[in-house]
Amino acid sequence: MSRRKLQPIHAAANGIPPVIRALRREVALNIDGTVYNICFDYNVLCELETLLGTEQIRDIYKQMGEGKLPPLAYTRACLFACLKHAGAPYTLEEVGSFMHYASLAAINQALKAAQRASLADDSEEEENPTIAAAAQ
């Protein structure tokens, strides 16, 4: 598989005006030196429903509420959907190919931070760490 040259995402990327981007709660995820600003907006959630189905998403969230780890397919789908809507050129299979034990902790940390940020109200302090996940 040949690697594509990735470009950083700029403020007006994906047609989102800078003023709207400022309202989005994003988390920076560094993959191979390229930073993608990921978030859990409605587009990402709809993408997850398309990939996994509404019933499966409901079951997964119920399991996660009980403290269980989500299935690997959910983690891959979340990362794919977030990266897709951040402008990354990866396919679902490519995202799965760079998910390995060495990067999984960083990927899960970024996804959890993005999910928490999407649920935070305006009175909460926001943190936006850049989380590195090396795609090998």
C-alpha beads as a LAMMPS data file, in Angstrom:
LAMMPS data file: protein, C-alpha beads

136 atoms
135 bonds

1 atom types
1 bond types

-500.0 500.0 xlo xhi
-500.0 500.0 ylo yhi
-500.0 500.0 zlo zhi

Masses

1 110.0

Atoms # bond

1 1 1 0.000 0.000 0.000
2 1 1 1.502 3.361 -0.948
3 1 1 1.410 6.175 1.575
4 1 1 -0.348 9.386 0.647
5 1 1 1.277 12.681 1.476
6 1 1 -0.910 14.279 4.127
7 1 1 -1.445 17.998 4.492
8 1 1 -2.248 19.819 7.743
9 1 1 -5.804 20.941 8.289
10 1 1 -6.258 24.727 8.239
11 1 1 -8.974 26.839 9.862
12 1 1 -11.200 26.915 6.774
13 1 1 -10.729 23.235 5.974
14 1 1 -13.692 21.207 4.772
15 1 1 -15.621 24.417 4.075
16 1 1 -16.108 25.171 7.775
17 1 1 -15.785 28.918 8.425
18 1 1 -13.258 29.875 11.157
19 1 1 -16.000 31.323 13.389
20 1 1 -17.853 27.982 13.418
21 1 1 -14.627 26.015 13.896
22 1 1 -13.985 28.123 17.015
23 1 1 -17.255 26.823 18.517
24 1 1 -16.430 23.191 17.806
25 1 1 -14.804 21.255 20.605
26 1 1 -11.881 19.505 18.983
27 1 1 -8.943 17.403 20.108
28 1 1 -5.704 17.361 18.151
29 1 1 -4.533 13.898 17.085
30 1 1 -1.061 13.576 15.577
31 1 1 -0.662 10.766 13.051
32 1 1 2.685 10.475 11.304
33 1 1 3.486 14.130 11.989
34 1 1 0.169 15.440 10.676
35 1 1 -2.245 16.907 13.199
36 1 1 -5.952 16.271 12.689
37 1 1 -8.494 18.137 14.801
38 1 1 -11.077 15.514 15.619
39 1 1 -14.458 15.969 17.253
40 1 1 -17.721 14.119 17.765
41 1 1 -20.190 16.241 15.859
42 1 1 -23.429 15.029 14.281
43 1 1 -21.641 14.135 11.048
44 1 1 -19.335 11.771 12.930
45 1 1 -22.241 10.227 14.842
46 1 1 -24.211 9.720 11.611
47 1 1 -21.148 8.124 10.022
48 1 1 -20.956 5.720 12.978
49 1 1 -24.621 4.801 12.530
50 1 1 -23.975 4.132 8.855
51 1 1 -20.938 1.967 9.592
52 1 1 -22.269 -0.001 12.563
53 1 1 -26.037 0.437 12.673
54 1 1 -28.193 2.214 15.217
55 1 1 -28.932 -0.866 17.327
56 1 1 -25.276 -1.840 17.611
57 1 1 -24.322 1.722 18.592
58 1 1 -27.034 1.686 21.277
59 1 1 -25.754 -1.660 22.628
60 1 1 -22.154 -0.453 22.619
61 1 1 -22.992 2.711 24.570
62 1 1 -24.950 0.636 27.076
63 1 1 -21.946 -1.684 27.556
64 1 1 -19.601 1.282 27.906
65 1 1 -21.945 2.747 30.533
66 1 1 -21.497 -0.500 32.443
67 1 1 -17.717 -0.044 32.357
68 1 1 -17.028 -2.545 29.581
69 1 1 -14.530 -1.842 26.825
70 1 1 -16.023 -1.081 23.415
71 1 1 -15.502 -3.594 20.599
72 1 1 -12.463 -3.015 18.380
73 1 1 -14.772 -2.447 15.398
74 1 1 -16.324 0.493 17.270
75 1 1 -12.929 2.027 18.035
76 1 1 -11.839 1.670 14.413
77 1 1 -15.151 3.116 13.165
78 1 1 -14.897 6.066 15.583
79 1 1 -11.357 6.864 14.521
80 1 1 -12.252 6.523 10.843
81 1 1 -15.317 8.759 11.150
82 1 1 -13.435 11.412 13.131
83 1 1 -10.505 11.419 10.706
84 1 1 -12.783 11.435 7.658
85 1 1 -14.578 14.528 8.898
86 1 1 -11.236 16.149 9.766
87 1 1 -10.202 15.767 6.116
88 1 1 -7.885 12.749 6.362
89 1 1 -7.639 10.622 3.214
90 1 1 -7.646 7.219 4.958
91 1 1 -10.039 4.382 4.168
92 1 1 -11.593 2.288 6.943
93 1 1 -9.101 -0.500 6.221
94 1 1 -6.133 1.911 6.289
95 1 1 -7.254 3.206 9.685
96 1 1 -7.407 -0.383 10.910
97 1 1 -3.938 -1.091 9.550
98 1 1 -2.263 1.547 11.703
99 1 1 -4.182 0.647 14.831
100 1 1 -1.885 -1.608 16.823
101 1 1 -1.138 -2.158 20.490
102 1 1 1.565 0.521 20.556
103 1 1 -0.832 3.206 19.280
104 1 1 -4.130 1.989 20.734
105 1 1 -3.736 3.753 24.087
106 1 1 -3.094 7.115 22.398
107 1 1 -5.965 6.578 19.969
108 1 1 -8.382 5.680 22.772
109 1 1 -7.202 8.694 24.779
110 1 1 -7.887 11.008 21.828
111 1 1 -11.310 9.494 21.137
112 1 1 -12.342 9.715 24.804
113 1 1 -11.125 13.323 25.001
114 1 1 -13.075 14.217 21.838
115 1 1 -16.217 12.517 23.163
116 1 1 -15.924 14.315 26.526
117 1 1 -15.288 17.636 24.789
118 1 1 -18.421 17.217 22.672
119 1 1 -20.488 16.781 25.842
120 1 1 -18.903 19.601 27.865
121 1 1 -20.938 22.696 28.574
122 1 1 -19.558 26.192 28.038
123 1 1 -18.756 26.699 31.728
124 1 1 -16.252 23.836 31.824
125 1 1 -12.559 24.357 31.269
126 1 1 -11.429 22.934 27.965
127 1 1 -8.206 21.092 27.427
128 1 1 -6.951 20.420 23.931
129 1 1 -3.878 18.241 24.177
130 1 1 -2.174 17.013 21.053
131 1 1 -2.193 13.257 21.316
132 1 1 0.344 11.357 19.234
133 1 1 -0.439 8.061 17.585
134 1 1 2.312 6.763 15.328
135 1 1 0.997 5.017 12.247
136 1 1 3.517 2.392 11.274

Bonds

1 1 1 2
2 1 2 3
3 1 3 4
4 1 4 5
5 1 5 6
6 1 6 7
7 1 7 8
8 1 8 9
9 1 9 10
10 1 10 11
11 1 11 12
12 1 12 13
13 1 13 14
14 1 14 15
15 1 15 16
16 1 16 17
17 1 17 18
18 1 18 19
19 1 19 20
20 1 20 21
21 1 21 22
22 1 22 23
23 1 23 24
24 1 24 25
25 1 25 26
26 1 26 27
27 1 27 28
28 1 28 29
29 1 29 30
30 1 30 31
31 1 31 32
32 1 32 33
33 1 33 34
34 1 34 35
35 1 35 36
36 1 36 37
37 1 37 38
38 1 38 39
39 1 39 40
40 1 40 41
41 1 41 42
42 1 42 43
43 1 43 44
44 1 44 45
45 1 45 46
46 1 46 47
47 1 47 48
48 1 48 49
49 1 49 50
50 1 50 51
51 1 51 52
52 1 52 53
53 1 53 54
54 1 54 55
55 1 55 56
56 1 56 57
57 1 57 58
58 1 58 59
59 1 59 60
60 1 60 61
61 1 61 62
62 1 62 63
63 1 63 64
64 1 64 65
65 1 65 66
66 1 66 67
67 1 67 68
68 1 68 69
69 1 69 70
70 1 70 71
71 1 71 72
72 1 72 73
73 1 73 74
74 1 74 75
75 1 75 76
76 1 76 77
77 1 77 78
78 1 78 79
79 1 79 80
80 1 80 81
81 1 81 82
82 1 82 83
83 1 83 84
84 1 84 85
85 1 85 86
86 1 86 87
87 1 87 88
88 1 88 89
89 1 89 90
90 1 90 91
91 1 91 92
92 1 92 93
93 1 93 94
94 1 94 95
95 1 95 96
96 1 96 97
97 1 97 98
98 1 98 99
99 1 99 100
100 1 100 101
101 1 101 102
102 1 102 103
103 1 103 104
104 1 104 105
105 1 105 106
106 1 106 107
107 1 107 108
108 1 108 109
109 1 109 110
110 1 110 111
111 1 111 112
112 1 112 113
113 1 113 114
114 1 114 115
115 1 115 116
116 1 116 117
117 1 117 118
118 1 118 119
119 1 119 120
120 1 120 121
121 1 121 122
122 1 122 123
123 1 123 124
124 1 124 125
125 1 125 126
126 1 126 127
127 1 127 128
128 1 128 129
129 1 129 130
130 1 130 131
131 1 131 132
132 1 132 133
133 1 133 134
134 1 134 135
135 1 135 136
